[in-house]
Amino acid sequence: MPKVCIIKTSPETIIEDYRKVMYGAEYEKHLSSERDLIIKLNLSLTKYFPSCSTEPWQIDGVLNCLIENGFLPSKIFPVENKTIVTNPRKGAINNKWLHVFKKYRLNFISLPEIDWEVYHFKKKLFVIDKIFPEGIFIPKMFIGKDILHLPTIKTNSHSIIMGAIKNVFSGLVKEVGHYIYDHEILLDLLIMQRELHPNVFVIMDGTICGDGGGPRTVIPKIKNVILASSDPVAIDAVSFRLMGFSPIDIPYIRMAHEMGFGVADIKDIEIVGDIDILNENWGFKVKKGLSIFFEQFMKKRFLQRLEKFPLCSSFYYQVSNLYYDTLWYSTIGKIRISKFMKTEWGRLLRSYET
């Protein structure tokens, strides 16, 4: 029976609470200081927006616990990849990650800047090998290392939810974002991850969660929870339940459960910590604006054809970034950020600016 630990937290206790949630989920049984450890971050927007990407206190709390318990900085590798809408170097600056890495003497690794190689997976995959018939490229440094995921709790206008399973994508697949919402691909990623990494662990931040038009145009909701587990399916199921969704009704979660990749049935998960939180129902709703409908229409009808014409495809994504990063961010986004910065979590964010 997989174990998921859930803890109620606050800006004043967040660092200590990350230690509690890690030990509550028995991280020490899965991650060893003797092995190299990849920390897979989550970047959904190059600019900072609350609940959109890995928060700096999430990294701070996790690293504080790891370093205190014998993990050497030379064996920890924080990474993030470029997607069609993000720049990892700029994202690390805007989201205050670099200040935390400097504190713990770590170097941030932008995955497009390192070697990728074709990897021939032994297990049968569903669809991803057909999408990349020339071979599946993965970061060479991933092979044989443990991996620790740091996702955030938020909705997604395409795949309904973003969580631990979705966080695998940008680490193992290059800049081909128009394929990411195929539920069978998410199952392929679980298979690939199991083969590449001896151990997998997830520490999820729900201090500020994203509701509505995720992942980039969410409404930040302060929920003050953090979770941890060695089962990506189980931790996603618990977070989905808190948001008000039925985990089994989400295709890739149901398929992962049925195929034995993890456990999605809440009654079969050992939940420890502040278990009264499970009585909450946040009532989150997935919303799609006009831009999302247009984006999905383009992807279904034209985008795969446009791949043969790089200039056309590039133009499409430039228009998408113009809308999200400039028009939306400078209007609606700024209003939401301003409101967030007046909260205790907003004040904590300012403490990571220097």
N, C-alpha and C positions, 0 to 999 in steps of 0.2 A: 504494500500500500504506500503510494507516494505521500510525502509530507510537504505541506505548505504552511509557512509561518506568516502571520499577519500581525502587524504592530501599529497601534495608534501613536502618532508622533506630534511634534511641534517644532518651531524654529529653534527653541531653546535647547531641546533634547535630541535633535536630529542625528548628530554624530554618534552619540551613545546608542540611540535607537537602531541605527544601522548595525552596530555590533550585536545588539539583542536579536535582530531578525536573522542575521547570518548564523549565529549560534543556534537559534531556535529551529532553523531548517537544517542544522548539522552540516554546515558547509565544509567543516574540517574533514569530514568523511569522503568528500568528493574532490576537493582541491588540496593539493600538497605543495608546500613551499619548496620541495625538491624538484618540481617540474616547472617548465616555462608556462606562463599564463597569458593568454590573450584576453584583453578586456574590450569587448565589442560595444562601442557607444551607439547612440541613436541620434541621428541628425535629420530632421524632417524639414528644416528651414535654415538657410544659411544665417539669417539674422536671428536675434534672440526674440523668442515669444514664449510666454509661460505655458508649460505643459507640452510644448511642441517637440522638444528634444531633451536629451539627458541633462538634468539640472546639475550645477556645480557641487551642491551639497551631497548629491547622490554619489558622485565620484569621491568627494572628500571623505564621507562616512565609510565607504567601502575600502578605500586605500588605507585609511587610518587603522582599520581593523586588520587588514592584511599585513601591513608593515609591522605593526605591533606584535604580530604572531609569526614573525620570522620570514616573511616573503621579502626577498631582496629586490630592490628597484631594477637591477640588471636582468631579472627574470620575469618582469611584468611589462607587457606590450599593449598600451592603449591604442586602438585603431578605429578608423572610420573611413568609409569609401565615398567616392563621388557618385552621385546619382544624376538623373537628368535635370534636377532642380536644386542641387546643393553643391557647395564647394567646401570640402573638409577643412582646409587650412583656415579660410575665413570663418567658417562655422566654429572652429575651436577657439578663435579669438572672440567672436561675438557672444558666444555662450559661456565665456569665462572659464573654459576648461584649462587653458594654459597656465593660469595662476595656480590651479590646484596641482597640476603636474610638476610645476617648478617646486612647489612646497615639498613634494615627495621625491624629487630628483628623477623624474620620469620624462621620457621623450615621446611626444605624440607622433604617431605614424599615420601618414596619409596613404591609403592603400594604392591609389593610382601611381604613386612614386616608387613602389617596390616591384620586385619580379613576380610575374604571374606565369604559371605553367599549365599545360594540359594534364589533367588527372583522369585516369581511367578507373571509374568506380566499379567495384566488384558486384555490388547489389544492383538489381534491376531497378531502373528509374521509370517514372510514369511518362513524363513528356519532355523534360528539360534536355535530354540527349537528342531529341528530335529537333528541338529549337536550335541547338548548336551541333549540327552533324559534324562539323570540322573538329569538334572536341570541346570539352568543358574546361575553361580556364579558371583556376583558383589561385589565391595568393600562396606562393611557395612557402612562406613562413608559417602558414596555418597547420601544415602537416605535422601531426604528432604532439601538438600542444593542447593543453586544457583550454577551455574557453568559458568566460564569464560574461553574460549579457546584462546590459543595463538599459532596459526599455522603460518607457513611461506609459501610463494608462491613458489611452485616448481613442476616440472613434476614428474611422476611416471611411470616406465617402464611397470608396470602391469595394473594399474587402470587409466592411462593417466595423471591424475592430483592428487595432494594432496592439501587438504585445510581444511576447518572447519568441513565438514562431516567426512572426513577420520580421523580427529584428535580425534573423539569420540572413535574410535576402541580400542586403547591401554589402555583407561581408564576403559572400560566395559567388556573386554574379556581377559582372561588369555593368557598365552604364546602359542598361536596356530596360528602363522602367516601365515600358508599355506592356511587358509580360508579367509583371509582378502580381497581378490580381487573379491569376488562374489558381484555383484552390489546389489543383493537383501539383502545381509547381511548389507550393508551400509544403506539401508532403515530400516532394523530392528533396527539398532543403533539409528536412529532418533526417532523411536517409543519408544524405551527403555529410551532414554534420556528425552523425553517429560514427561514420567511417573515418572521418578526418581527425576527430578529437577524442582522446581517451576518456575525458570527463567533461560534462556540461553542467553549468550552474547559472541560475537566473536571479537577479536582485532587481525588483521592479519598484519604481517610484510612483506613488499616488498622492504625493503631497498636494500637487496641483494637477488635476486631471483635465483632459480635453473633451468637451461635449460638442456635438453638432457636426459642422462641416470639416471633419478632420481629413488629413493630419495637419494641414497648414492654416486653416481658417476656423480653428476651434474657439469655443467660449471657455476660458479657464474657470475651473470650479475647484475651490479649496476643499480637499477631502481628508488630508492629514493621515494618510495610511502608507505603509511600505510593506512589501511582500518579498519572500524568498523561497526558492525551491530548486531541487535538482531535476524536476520534471517540467519541461517547458509547456506541455499540454495541460498539466494540472494547474500550474500557476495562471495560465491564460484563462482556464475555465473559471477559477475563483474570481479573477478580476472582471471577467465578463458578467458573472453572476452579480457582483456588486454594482455594476453599471446598469443592471436591469435586463440583461439579455439571457436567453437560455443557451448555454454553451453547446448543447447537442443540436440546436437548430442552425448553428453556423457550420457550413459544409466541411471546411478543412479540419475543424475541431472534431466533428463527428467522425470523419473518415480516419483521422489520426487515432482516435479512440478505438474504432472498430478494427483497425489494423495492428493494434498493439504498440503503437509508437508512444503511448502515454495514456493517462487516465483523465477523462473529461467528465465523468459522472461524480458529482459533488459528494454523494454518499459513500463513494469508494476512495475518498481522499482524506488523509489524516490532517486536520487543520488545527494548528496550535497557535498560542499567543493570545491576542485579544479577540477571541472567537465571537464575541457579541457583535462585532462589526458585520458579521455575515447576515445579521438581521436587517441591515440597511439595504435599501433599493434606491439607487441614485436617479433612476428614471431617465438615463441618457437616451438621446435620439440621434440617429444618423441623418444628417441633412445634406442635400445636394443643391448647390447654387447653379445658376445658368452656366457658369464656367465649367462646372463638373459635368453637366449634361453634354455640353459641347465637346469636352475632352474625351468622354467615353464614346461619343458618336464618331469622333475622328479616329480613335484607336480601333474601333470595330470596322470601320469602313475603309479607311485610307492609310493608316499609319504604317502597316506592314508593307504596303506597296511603296510608300514614300522612303522606306529604308534603302531602296535602290537609288534614291536621289538625295544624298546627304544634305545638300543645301536646303531642300524643301523641308526635310525633317528638322533640321537645325532651326529654320525659321519658325516652325510650329512651336518648338519648345522655348524659343526666345519670346514669343508672344505670351506663352503661359507664364514664364518668369516675370515678364513685364506686368502682368495682371497681379500675381500674388505678391511679388517682392517690392513692387513700386506702388501700384494703384491701391490695392487692398491694404497693404501694410501701412502706408502713409495716411490712411483714412480710418477705416474701422479698426485696423490693427493697433494703431497708436492710441485710440480711445481705450481699448481693452488693456493695453499695457499700462497706460496712465492709472487706470483704476487698480490694477494689480500692484503697482509700485507703492501704493498707499497702505498695503497690508504688511503684516509682520514678515511674510515670505519675501515681499518686495524689498524690505529693508535688509533682510539677510542676503539677498542677491547683490545689493550694493556693496556688501562687505567683501565680496569676491572680485571687485573691480581693481583692487590694488594688492 
